[in-house]
Amino acid sequence: MTLSNEGEMLSILRTLTFKKLTYGLVTLASIYILGPSINHVLSTLFGSKRITEDRSNKRLDKYTTGLTNRSTECYINSSLQALSSLQNLSISLNEYIDLTQSFNDDTDSIDTPRALLHESLSELLSDLQELILYPRTLSNKPVVQTLERIFRGRLSRDQNDAHEFVQILLERLYEEYKMLSNSLKEHSSLTFPFKGEMSSHYFCMKCHKRSEIIKQDQLIWELNVPQKYNCTLNEMIEGSESEIIEDYSCLYCQVSSLLVNEASDNFNNTEIEKENIQILKSLLPTLKINSDIPNKLVYFISNYNKNRCVPSRIKTTIAKRTFFSSSPNSLVIHLSRSVYNGMVMTRNSCRVSFPENLEINEQQIDENDSVQTRKVRYVLRSMVKHTGTHYQGHYQCYRHKPDLLVDPKTKETINKTFIIKGRYICKNSKNEQKPLTESKKYKKVKSVKSFPFWHISDETVKEVKSSSLQNENKHVYMLYYERL
C-alpha cells in the first residue's frame, strides 16, 4: 500500500521543524496530532523497524511482521509472506546455514560457495517468522537488492506479477542449490523442497497403447482457470491430468493395420518390401504410438496402399495424461486467470474453491505399462489473492499461523513449527529463547484454533478464520501447500 499524502506529511514535518518557539503551544499540539503519521512516512521511506506498543496484547499469535511498500511492491511482499510459512523451506535454508557454519569452523576444509539468495532470504524470512508481541514493519530491500545484484539489473517499479516474481526467485534458488550440491558433492546434505517431476504421455483410445513418457522438472504447478462461473481446485487438477485430442496419427494402429492386411493376402512383394515388413513385425511388440523409426520405414508406411488399406489415412482419438512422477515437499500452485478476448487480455473471475487438505496422485509407469499409484497429502500453508484488473491491482497474503502451544503454569508460548535459525523454539513474554522440553502439559493456543490465519496486506496484519479464505474464491491466485 502506498501513502498518497507522503509529500504532504514531509512538508508538514519540515514546516514544524522551522516553526518559531513563539508558536510553542500550537507546534506541540501539531506534533502530537501528526507524530504517528510522520513516523509512518519515515518508516516507509527508509524501511526501518517500527514497533508500536499494544500493552493490552499478551498473545504471541495476534501479530506478525508486515513489510513496507514503497511503490508497487505488494507482489513482492505477499510472495515473501507466503514463503515464510513453508516449514520445508525453513529446513532447507537451515541446512545451508548449518553447512556454512560447519565449513567455516573447519579450517582445513574448503570454503563454502556463496549462495547470496539463500543468505538474504534466510535473514528476512527468519524475521518474518519471529513471534512478536507488538506490530512491526520491516523492509523487503535485502531480498530485492540481492536479486538486483544477481541479475545485474533493477526490478521494475511498475505493476508486476506475483507468479513471475516467485518463478524467478525459485529458479535462482534452484540454481544455487545445484551449484552447492555440485561443488560440495559428498559434503552436501542439502534438499530443495520445491522440485517435483511431472510426466506426460499420450494414450490411444483405439489400440490402448501409449507414447514415450516425457519427464520435466517442476517448480510451480500451472493450472488454467476455466471460463465459467465457479469450479473446484480438484476439478481443475483432474482437467489438467487428461486432455482429449482428435485426428491423431497413431503409429501402432497404422503398423498393425498394415501387417494384418499383409497376412490376409499373398501379395507379390519386392525384396525391399519383404524386409520392411519383417522389421515392422519385430518392432510391433514394443512399439509406442509415437516411436522413432528409420526413415525408410516411415516412407514405406506413408506410401502403402494395397487392397484398400491405406495406413496413412488412419486417424484415432488420443488422451494426453499428465501426472506427478515425483511430488514436491512444498507445492506451489499458480491459477492462471489471464484470458485473451481477441483484442486485449482480461482477468478470469471464475470462483475457485480450494481445500485446506489436498490429495493428489503420484504415479510410476514401468516398461510393461504397469502403473503404480499412491496418494500424496498436502495441507494449505498460505494463499495469495489478487484484486483488480489484468494490468493492475493489489496482492495480499493469507498466511497460516505457526503451531503454538502454551504452558498453563508458566504461560510460555512454544512454537512447534520448524523455523529458520532454530527448531522447536520456546519464547516467553520477555522474548527469550530456550530449548523446548517435550511434555503433555502443553496445550494448543485457543486463538490459533479459532483464527488460524493472518491476513497480510503489506504493513497491515489481522487475524482471520479459515472461512475467510474461501470467501476469496474469486480472487485466489496462488496456493502454497506443504506435504504431510
Buried (B, 14 or more C-beta within 10 A) or exposed (E): BEBEEBEEBBEBBEEBEEEEEEEEEEBEEBBEEBEEBBBBBBBBBEBEEBEEEEEEBEBBBBBBBBBBBBEBBBBBBBBBBBBBBBBBBBBBBBBBBEBBEEBEEEEEEEEBEEBBBBBBBBBBBBBBBBBBBEBBBBBBBBBBBBBEEBEEEEBEEEBBBBBEBBBBBBEBBBEBBEEBBEEBEEBBEBEBBBBBBBBBBBBBEBBEBBBEBEEEEBBBBEBBBBEEEEBBBBEBBEEBBEEEEEEBBBBBBBBBBBBEBBEEEEEEEEEEBEEBBEBBEEBEEEBBBBBEBEEEBEEBBEEBEEEEBBBEEBBBBBBBBBBBBBBBBBBBBBBEBEBEEEEEEBBBBBBBBBBBEBEBBBBEBEEEEEEEEEEBEBEBBBBBBBEEEBEEBBBBBBBBBBBBBBBEEEEBBBBBBBBBBBBBBBBBEEEEEEEBEEEEEBEEBEBBEEBBBBBBBBBEBEBBEBEBBBEBBBBBBBBBBBBE
